[in-house]
Amino acid sequence: MRPLDTDAVQAFLLVADLKSFTRAAEVMETTQSVVSIKIKKLETQLGRRLFERTPRLVRLSADGGAFLEPARALLEAHQRAINSFTVEQRRLIVGISHHVVGAELPALLKRLGRVEPQVVLELQVATSRDVLDQFDSGVLDAALVLRNEDRRDGETILEETFGWMAAPDFEHRPGDPLRLAAQSETCSVRTTATALLDARGIAWTEVFVGGGVATIGAAVSAGLAVAALSRRVAPVGTIDIGPSLGLPPLPSRDVVLYVNTTDNNARSALRTLVAAMRSTAL
């Protein structure tokens, strides 16, 4: 058998990790059709079907699952050989909004580490406003934030849909104020959510103030309160109880990427991070 094409093996691993030919193409800076051709050639060379495909789903076949770890080991060995004499780590400082990242962060970092092991990622999590201020002052290489209506620059990478998220066993007695978990008053999502409740004449009370989606999500999962959260980053097992309680629909928000680096490795890492985030979108 001829040696395997490492680009094809990389395409296979990206599709397997991101569960999407489109997202894999974004990381490789090519088209979906090119990725499909690479996978097809790899399957032909191996004599095995690596993926099961439907219009809405991509998943590993039994043979693809068997090939996954050997393929990963092959690509890692290839990368180590390339870097034998030219290892140069690059620090990438990324600011990210509280509302843009949640329980899926470990999976995002795992995918990034596999594709760009030479990049040292420094992640700073804060409100979208604070992240943008840091980016504009030159502190950050990149920023991932919710769209600020006062500015139209940046690249929209996905649309976040929000819901009134709660634990399935959350109890709300009619006539009682709605128990809320939220961030500080400077949070734009909190401002929007409470303004909508006020406009509907729905009484509410803040029972938990968190320092990010992780802490707010913990309060929600514990059944303490309802929170206005992106469905994508809400804790696993929580549900949108807005319709059942007659709460006003929450508007969707664009997630925007700002970049201030020309380093190829850093930009490649950002492509991987963005593709991984898009792959988690609902």
Stockholm file with secondary structure:
# STOCKHOLM 1.0

chainA/1-282         MRPLDTDAVQAFLLVADLKSFTRAAEVMETTQSVVSIKIKKLETQLGRRLFERTPRLVRLSADGGAFLEPARALLEAHQRAINSFTVEQRRLIVGISHHVVGAELPALLKRLGRVEPQVVLELQVATSRDVLDQFDSGVLDAALVLRNEDRRDGETILEETFGWMAAPDFEHRPGDPLRLAAQSETCSVRTTATALLDARGIAWTEVFVGGGVATIGAAVSAGLAVAALSRRVAPVGTIDIGPSLGLPPLPSRDVVLYVNTTDNNARSALRTLVAAMRSTAL
#=GR chainA/1-282 SS CCCCCHHHHHHHHHHHHHSCHHHHHHHHTSCHHHHHHHHHHHHHHHTSCCEEEETTEEEECHHHHHHHHHHHHHHHHHHHHHTTTTCCCEEEEEEEEGGGCSTTHHHHHHHHHHHCTTEEEEEEEECHHHHHHHHHTTCCSEEEEECCTTCCCSEEEEEECEEEEECTTCCCCTTSCEEEEECCTTCHHHHHHHHHHHHHTCCEEEEEECSSHHHHHHHHHTTSCBEEEETTTSCTTCEECHHHHTCCCCCCEEEEEEECCCCHHHHHHHHHHHHHHHHTCC
#=GC SS_cons         CCCCCHHHHHHHHHHHHHSCHHHHHHHHTSCHHHHHHHHHHHHHHHTSCCEEEETTEEEECHHHHHHHHHHHHHHHHHHHHHTTTTCCCEEEEEEEEGGGCSTTHHHHHHHHHHHCTTEEEEEEEECHHHHHHHHHTTCCSEEEEECCTTCCCSEEEEEECEEEEECTTCCCCTTSCEEEEECCTTCHHHHHHHHHHHHHTCCEEEEEECSSHHHHHHHHHTTSCBEEEETTTSCTTCEECHHHHTCCCCCCEEEEEEECCCCHHHHHHHHHHHHHHHHTCC
//
